[in-house]
Amino acid sequence: MRVLVIVLLAVNGLFFAWSRGWLDTATGLPVDGGREPQRLAAQQHPERIQPLAASAVAALSQRSCLELGPLDGDAALAAALAALRATGAEPQVRSSELPGVWGVATIKLADPDFRARKEATYRQLKLAFEPLEGLPAEQPAFVLSRHPSQAEAAAALAALDRRGLKGLRVLALKAPQSRHSLVLAQADGLLAAKLKGSRDPALAVGFKTCSAAPAASAASH
């Protein structure tokens, strides 16, 4: 009888400890396992869910290819990529390299009389020339010719030197530049409307229908 009483007391003690949740870790049987309050706490709020309008459903089913560009330079590309990825879009990147422009130009002609004599000489030799623009640190000066490569400009300079024309130099008028466009091959109608209505400065160049189907080898970022 004494052993039975001890066993009953032990069972009651264990039950009491389990009912308080003290043995959850040891037994793997949480006292509230049947009620699963953690699932209730994590449940979504159905009262906040709104059904899509028929027009929105139709827009989601529409697909079009959109192209943003051209974007000049890597900074413009990075800003546009960040803006598009913020909407959940992951565009393809198409890139090309624009060649630079080199010119045969005079040295700086700060003295007005010297500049006037240069103008008279070029007119007498029937050489085309124009004021240098876009490089304030190199002005005033004249540009006698423009070339797609530094080597071609150097050859033109050498030819003028053989004619006795001095005080000329090869000058980089425009540095080579990367040009990019971003392609969304399968934009749904809702995304297309959102992007076309965006006022983000990074997307200010605007979207248009793709000029050609995206190439499979296009770089994807």
N, C-alpha and C positions, 0 to 999 in steps of 0.2 A: 504493500500500500504506500509506503513511504517513497519508493522509487517512482510510482505512478504520479504521485503529487509533484515530485521534483521535475518529472518529464513535462507535466502539464504547465508548470510554472515557466519552464524553459521555452516551451512552445508559445505561451502567451507573451513572454518577453520578446521573442523573435518577431512575432506578429506585430507587437506594438512598435518595435524599431522599424520594421518594414513599412508600416502604415504611415510613419512619419517621414519616409523617404531616406532614412539613414543608411539603408542597405541597397540603394539603387545601383551603386557602382559594383558592389560585391556580388549581387545576385544577377544583375543584368535584366531585372524585371522591375522597371520603374512603377511606383505606386499609381501614377496617373497615365500609364501606358495605354490604357484603353480609351482615354479621353483625348490624348494627343493635343494638349493645349498649344504646343509649339507650332503645330500645323495651322491651328486657328489663328495664331498671332501672325503667321506669314501669309495668310490667304489674301487674295486680291479683294478689292472693293467692287463688287458687281454693280453697285449703284452709280459708280463713276464711269462705267463702260457705256459708250454711246454707239449705236449702230451707224455704219457708214451710209450716207445718202446714196441713192441710185447713181447720181452723177459721179460721185467719188469712186464708186465701184467700177463704173465704165472707164473713168480716167486711169485707174490702176491697170486695166487690161490693155490700154493703148501703149504701144512701144514706138519710139522714134530714135534716130541717131542725131545727137547734138554735138556741135563742135564749137569750142571757145578759142578765139585767136584771130590774128597772130599775136603772140606775146613776145615782146622783144627783151631778151636777157633772162638770166637765171633768177634774178630777184622777183621779176613779175611772175615767172613760173611757180616759184615757191609760194608766193602769196595766193595765187589762184588755186593751187593744189590744196592749201590749208582751208580755203573757203569752201571748196567742193567737198572735202572730206568731213567738214563740220556738218554737212547735210546727209552724210552717210554714203555719198557717191564715191566711187573709186574709178577715176578716169584713166584712159590710156594716154600716153604722151607721144606726140610726134615732134621730132626736132629736125632742124636743118641749120646749116651754117651759112651766114651771109658774109661774103668777102668784104674786106676793108677797102678803103679808097685812099690812094696815095697821090700826091700832087707834086708837080714841079712849081715851086714858089720862090718869090724873091726873099731876100733877107728883110728884116724890119726896115721900113722906110720912114723913119720918124721925121726926117728933115723934109719939109714941103718942097723945096727947090730940087732936091735930089729925086724925090718922087715924081715931080713933073718931068724931069729929064728922062727918067725911065719910061714914063708913058709915051713921050715923044719918040724914043728909040723903038719901042715895040710897035707903035703905029707905022713908023717908017719902014720897018721890016715886015709889016703886015702880019704880026703875031697876035693871035687872040689872047686876051688877058681879062681878068675880073678881080674885083676886090676880094681878099680873103675874109671869109665869114666863119663864125662858130668857134674860133680859137682866139679869144681876146688877148692872151699873153703873147701871141705871135703877130698881132696887128700893130700898125698898118702894114699891109703887104699885098702883093698881087699873086694870083694863081694863073700860071700859063697853060697848064694841062692837068688832066686827071687820069688816073690809071688804076686797074683792078689789082695790081700787085706792086710791091716795092721794087722788084727787079725791073718791071717795065718803066716805072718812074725813073729809076736810075739810068736806064738806057736813053730815055728822052733827055735827061739832064746832060748826059755825055754828048749827045748830038748837038744840043744848044751850046755847050762849052766849045765844041769844035768850030762853031760859027762865031766864036769870040764873045759870047754873052756870059758875063761874070755876075757874081753876087746872087747866084741861084742855089737852091737846096731842094732835097726831097723831104717832103713833110707829110706825116700821116694825118689825113683829113678826117678819116672815120675809121675807128678800130673794127676789126672783125667782130661779129656778134652772132650769138645763138638766137634762133627764132623758134618758138614752140607753139603748138596748139594742143588742146586737151579734147579728147573724144569720149563721149558717153554713148556707147553703141546701142544700149537697150534702156533708155530712160523712159520710165512710165509717165503717164500724163500728169499726175500730181507733181512729180519732181520737175518735169519740164516747165510747168506753169510757175512753180516756186522759183526756179533758177532764172527764168526770163523776167520775172518781176523783182528780182533781187536788186538792192541798191548798194551792195557791197562794192567798194571801189576796186577790189581785186578782180571783180567780174565785169567791170565797166565796159570792156571791149565788146561784150555782148555775145550771145549764142546764135548760131545759125544751123540750118540743116547740113549734115555732113556733105562735104564735096565729093567724097568717095568712100567706099566701104573700108572700115578700119583694117589695116594690114595685120596679118597674124603675127608678124614679127615686130609690130610696134612695141616700143618700150613701155612697160607698165610700172608705175611707181606706187 
